[in-house]
Amino acid sequence: MVMAHKLGVAFVLAALTTVVAGGCGGQAALSRQQLISQADVICKRVELERATAVGRLTVVSTSNAKELKEVGRLAPGLSQEQQRGVARLRALKAPASLEHDWQELLTGMQQLAAETAKVGVAARAGNGKGVEAITASGAPIRSGLERIAQQVGFKYCGR
């Protein structure tokens, strides 16, 4: 009886370990090429959304009140799309050789999504100088992402 109880506990613990491992990134790492191809599909969608939003702007001037209003209207949706893209990217498991670069890329993309939301807030407030300052503060992040994209071989992610 005691032996049967111990075996039962062992099976329960084994099952729990499997569930916990599966919920904590138990997914196998992708190859470098798989990661790039799957991630670029996600990033391409986000880039198309960004290009569509930018295409709706007629004059790129932060001193134009009409343009600021349009930026304020478009930025929240674009930020949400960027955040959804990052969430989908986080579900991909990078190979160990790319883990550091992958995490840097995800962090930078998340920061840019947050900055897009801040641009929207500043634009809705009519704060053109604030929009310019937020955009300028993202330049080093964008440069870092571009460097990683070139190193790793991404066509859309980090560009």
Short mmCIF file of the C-alpha atoms (twelve columns), coordinates in Angstrom:
data_MODEL
# 
_entry.id   MODEL 
# 
loop_
_atom_site.group_PDB 
_atom_site.id 
_atom_site.type_symbol 
_atom_site.label_atom_id 
_atom_site.label_alt_id 
_atom_site.label_comp_id 
_atom_site.label_asym_id 
_atom_site.label_seq_id 
_atom_site.Cartn_x 
_atom_site.Cartn_y 
_atom_site.Cartn_z 
_atom_site.pdbx_PDB_model_num 
ATOM 1   C CA . MET A 1   0.000  0.000  0.000   1 
ATOM 2   C CA . VAL A 2   2.790  2.411  0.919   1 
ATOM 3   C CA . MET A 3   4.635  1.528  -2.298  1 
ATOM 4   C CA . ALA A 4   1.489  2.203  -4.392  1 
ATOM 5   C CA . HIS A 5   1.055  5.594  -2.668  1 
ATOM 6   C CA . LYS A 6   4.682  6.544  -3.376  1 
ATOM 7   C CA . LEU A 7   4.293  5.552  -7.021  1 
ATOM 8   C CA . GLY A 8   1.098  7.605  -7.241  1 
ATOM 9   C CA . VAL A 9   2.874  10.642 -5.802  1 
ATOM 10  C CA . ALA A 10  5.775  10.078 -8.199  1 
ATOM 11  C CA . PHE A 11  3.400  10.011 -11.184 1 
ATOM 12  C CA . VAL A 12  1.654  13.194 -10.008 1 
ATOM 13  C CA . LEU A 13  5.012  14.947 -9.531  1 
ATOM 14  C CA . ALA A 14  6.191  13.780 -12.955 1 
ATOM 15  C CA . ALA A 15  2.996  15.083 -14.545 1 
ATOM 16  C CA . LEU A 16  3.325  18.431 -12.754 1 
ATOM 17  C CA . THR A 17  6.958  18.734 -13.833 1 
ATOM 18  C CA . THR A 18  5.929  18.126 -17.437 1 
ATOM 19  C CA . VAL A 19  3.159  20.731 -17.251 1 
ATOM 20  C CA . VAL A 20  5.423  23.297 -15.606 1 
ATOM 21  C CA . ALA A 21  8.225  22.691 -18.095 1 
ATOM 22  C CA . GLY A 22  5.784  22.964 -20.983 1 
ATOM 23  C CA . GLY A 23  4.465  26.251 -19.642 1 
ATOM 24  C CA . CYS A 24  7.941  27.669 -19.073 1 
ATOM 25  C CA . GLY A 25  9.455  27.643 -22.515 1 
ATOM 26  C CA . GLY A 26  9.532  23.894 -23.027 1 
ATOM 27  C CA . GLN A 27  9.320  24.620 -26.758 1 
ATOM 28  C CA . ALA A 28  12.367 23.569 -28.734 1 
ATOM 29  C CA . ALA A 29  14.623 26.318 -29.987 1 
ATOM 30  C CA . LEU A 30  14.284 27.203 -33.634 1 
ATOM 31  C CA . SER A 31  17.232 27.084 -35.981 1 
ATOM 32  C CA . ARG A 32  18.733 30.421 -36.975 1 
ATOM 33  C CA . GLN A 33  17.012 30.265 -40.370 1 
ATOM 34  C CA . GLN A 34  13.654 29.249 -38.869 1 
ATOM 35  C CA . LEU A 35  13.811 32.119 -36.378 1 
ATOM 36  C CA . ILE A 36  14.653 34.645 -39.089 1 
ATOM 37  C CA . SER A 37  11.952 33.453 -41.479 1 
ATOM 38  C CA . GLN A 38  9.204  33.216 -38.826 1 
ATOM 39  C CA . ALA A 39  10.131 36.496 -37.147 1 
ATOM 40  C CA . ASP A 40  10.397 38.395 -40.429 1 
ATOM 41  C CA . VAL A 41  6.815  37.411 -41.323 1 
ATOM 42  C CA . ILE A 42  5.639  38.993 -38.060 1 
ATOM 43  C CA . CYS A 43  7.859  42.065 -38.467 1 
ATOM 44  C CA . LYS A 44  6.769  42.551 -42.085 1 
ATOM 45  C CA . ARG A 45  3.151  42.819 -40.948 1 
ATOM 46  C CA . VAL A 46  4.077  45.465 -38.359 1 
ATOM 47  C CA . GLU A 47  6.176  47.322 -40.953 1 
ATOM 48  C CA . LEU A 48  3.259  47.350 -43.416 1 
ATOM 49  C CA . GLU A 49  1.035  48.809 -40.688 1 
ATOM 50  C CA . ARG A 50  3.648  51.493 -39.977 1 
ATOM 51  C CA . ALA A 51  4.066  52.316 -43.672 1 
ATOM 52  C CA . THR A 52  0.289  52.597 -44.065 1 
ATOM 53  C CA . ALA A 53  0.081  54.983 -41.101 1 
ATOM 54  C CA . VAL A 54  2.967  57.105 -42.406 1 
ATOM 55  C CA . GLY A 55  1.361  57.120 -45.845 1 
ATOM 56  C CA . ARG A 56  -1.713 58.803 -44.343 1 
ATOM 57  C CA . LEU A 57  0.388  61.765 -43.274 1 
ATOM 58  C CA . THR A 58  0.510  64.453 -45.922 1 
ATOM 59  C CA . VAL A 59  3.144  66.791 -44.480 1 
ATOM 60  C CA . VAL A 60  5.867  65.683 -42.129 1 
ATOM 61  C CA . SER A 61  6.003  68.679 -39.851 1 
ATOM 62  C CA . THR A 62  5.566  68.726 -36.100 1 
ATOM 63  C CA . SER A 63  4.576  72.388 -36.286 1 
ATOM 64  C CA . ASN A 64  1.512  71.605 -38.414 1 
ATOM 65  C CA . ALA A 65  -1.491 71.313 -36.044 1 
ATOM 66  C CA . LYS A 66  -3.487 69.217 -38.522 1 
ATOM 67  C CA . GLU A 67  -0.578 66.835 -38.948 1 
ATOM 68  C CA . LEU A 68  -0.072 66.553 -35.176 1 
ATOM 69  C CA . LYS A 69  -3.736 65.689 -34.778 1 
ATOM 70  C CA . GLU A 70  -3.392 62.933 -37.377 1 
ATOM 71  C CA . VAL A 71  -0.250 61.582 -35.692 1 
ATOM 72  C CA . GLY A 72  -2.150 61.624 -32.397 1 
ATOM 73  C CA . ARG A 73  -4.925 59.613 -33.994 1 
ATOM 74  C CA . LEU A 74  -2.669 57.060 -35.722 1 
ATOM 75  C CA . ALA A 75  0.036  56.490 -33.102 1 
ATOM 76  C CA . PRO A 76  -2.008 54.530 -30.521 1 
ATOM 77  C CA . GLY A 77  -3.108 51.922 -33.068 1 
ATOM 78  C CA . LEU A 78  0.402  51.624 -34.433 1 
ATOM 79  C CA . SER A 79  1.809  51.226 -30.920 1 
ATOM 80  C CA . GLN A 80  -0.703 48.456 -30.211 1 
ATOM 81  C CA . GLU A 81  0.251  46.674 -33.443 1 
ATOM 82  C CA . GLN A 82  3.929  46.972 -32.506 1 
ATOM 83  C CA . GLN A 83  3.211  45.550 -29.053 1 
ATOM 84  C CA . ARG A 84  1.212  42.648 -30.528 1 
ATOM 85  C CA . GLY A 85  4.122  41.977 -32.882 1 
ATOM 86  C CA . VAL A 86  6.590  41.886 -29.997 1 
ATOM 87  C CA . ALA A 87  4.286  39.527 -28.089 1 
ATOM 88  C CA . ARG A 88  4.173  37.163 -31.089 1 
ATOM 89  C CA . LEU A 89  7.953  37.407 -31.438 1 
ATOM 90  C CA . ARG A 90  8.437  36.559 -27.755 1 
ATOM 91  C CA . ALA A 91  6.682  33.242 -28.420 1 
ATOM 92  C CA . LEU A 92  9.534  32.245 -30.757 1 
ATOM 93  C CA . LYS A 93  12.462 30.494 -29.096 1 
ATOM 94  C CA . ALA A 94  15.800 31.645 -30.450 1 
ATOM 95  C CA . PRO A 95  18.717 29.258 -30.759 1 
ATOM 96  C CA . ALA A 96  21.268 29.631 -27.956 1 
ATOM 97  C CA . SER A 97  23.741 31.297 -30.324 1 
ATOM 98  C CA . LEU A 98  21.272 34.153 -30.954 1 
ATOM 99  C CA . GLU A 99  19.614 34.411 -27.545 1 
ATOM 100 C CA . HIS A 100 21.436 37.581 -26.453 1 
ATOM 101 C CA . ASP A 101 20.829 39.416 -29.748 1 
ATOM 102 C CA . TRP A 102 17.226 38.180 -29.827 1 
ATOM 103 C CA . GLN A 103 16.523 39.540 -26.346 1 
ATOM 104 C CA . GLU A 104 18.147 42.879 -27.265 1 
ATOM 105 C CA . LEU A 105 16.008 43.042 -30.393 1 
ATOM 106 C CA . LEU A 106 12.805 42.305 -28.476 1 
ATOM 107 C CA . THR A 107 13.649 44.837 -25.767 1 
ATOM 108 C CA . GLY A 108 14.425 47.551 -28.320 1 
ATOM 109 C CA . MET A 109 11.257 46.848 -30.287 1 
ATOM 110 C CA . GLN A 110 9.215  47.002 -27.075 1 
ATOM 111 C CA . GLN A 111 10.837 50.352 -26.200 1 
ATOM 112 C CA . LEU A 112 9.989  51.739 -29.644 1 
ATOM 113 C CA . ALA A 113 6.373  50.585 -29.277 1 
ATOM 114 C CA . ALA A 114 6.196  52.461 -25.963 1 
ATOM 115 C CA . GLU A 115 7.726  55.535 -27.605 1 
ATOM 116 C CA . THR A 116 5.138  55.378 -30.387 1 
ATOM 117 C CA . ALA A 117 2.437  55.558 -27.721 1 
ATOM 118 C CA . LYS A 118 4.210  58.554 -26.126 1 
ATOM 119 C CA . VAL A 119 4.395  60.263 -29.532 1 
ATOM 120 C CA . GLY A 120 0.630  59.864 -29.799 1 
ATOM 121 C CA . VAL A 121 0.083  61.472 -26.401 1 
ATOM 122 C CA . ALA A 122 2.376  64.393 -27.225 1 
ATOM 123 C CA . ALA A 123 0.801  64.859 -30.649 1 
ATOM 124 C CA . ARG A 124 -2.751 64.858 -29.253 1 
ATOM 125 C CA . ALA A 125 -1.602 67.556 -26.803 1 
ATOM 126 C CA . GLY A 126 -0.300 69.599 -29.746 1 
ATOM 127 C CA . ASN A 127 3.240  69.295 -28.417 1 
ATOM 128 C CA . GLY A 128 5.341  69.216 -31.595 1 
ATOM 129 C CA . LYS A 129 8.601  69.719 -29.715 1 
ATOM 130 C CA . GLY A 130 7.708  66.785 -27.479 1 
ATOM 131 C CA . VAL A 131 7.091  64.614 -30.543 1 
ATOM 132 C CA . GLU A 132 10.503 65.626 -31.906 1 
ATOM 133 C CA . ALA A 133 12.230 64.912 -28.563 1 
ATOM 134 C CA . ILE A 134 10.623 61.472 -28.230 1 
ATOM 135 C CA . THR A 135 11.484 60.620 -31.826 1 
ATOM 136 C CA . ALA A 136 15.085 61.761 -31.342 1 
ATOM 137 C CA . SER A 137 15.444 59.726 -28.140 1 
ATOM 138 C CA . GLY A 138 14.579 56.595 -30.113 1 
ATOM 139 C CA . ALA A 139 17.424 57.096 -32.612 1 
ATOM 140 C CA . PRO A 140 20.026 55.130 -30.585 1 
ATOM 141 C CA . ILE A 141 17.545 52.299 -30.112 1 
ATOM 142 C CA . ARG A 142 16.812 52.199 -33.841 1 
ATOM 143 C CA . SER A 143 20.566 52.198 -34.601 1 
ATOM 144 C CA . GLY A 144 21.113 49.271 -32.238 1 
ATOM 145 C CA . LEU A 145 18.264 47.337 -33.803 1 
ATOM 146 C CA . GLU A 146 19.638 47.982 -37.281 1 
ATOM 147 C CA . ARG A 147 23.050 46.683 -36.176 1 
ATOM 148 C CA . ILE A 148 21.515 43.480 -34.811 1 
ATOM 149 C CA . ALA A 149 19.349 43.024 -37.913 1 
ATOM 150 C CA . GLN A 150 22.394 43.277 -40.165 1 
ATOM 151 C CA . GLN A 151 24.447 40.891 -38.028 1 
ATOM 152 C CA . VAL A 152 21.741 38.262 -37.731 1 
ATOM 153 C CA . GLY A 153 20.255 38.575 -41.227 1 
ATOM 154 C CA . PHE A 154 16.753 39.877 -40.579 1 
ATOM 155 C CA . LYS A 155 15.054 41.526 -43.528 1 
ATOM 156 C CA . TYR A 156 12.246 43.236 -41.563 1 
ATOM 157 C CA . CYS A 157 12.877 42.808 -37.836 1 
ATOM 158 C CA . GLY A 158 15.011 45.598 -36.431 1 
ATOM 159 C CA . ARG A 159 14.845 47.644 -39.607 1 
# 
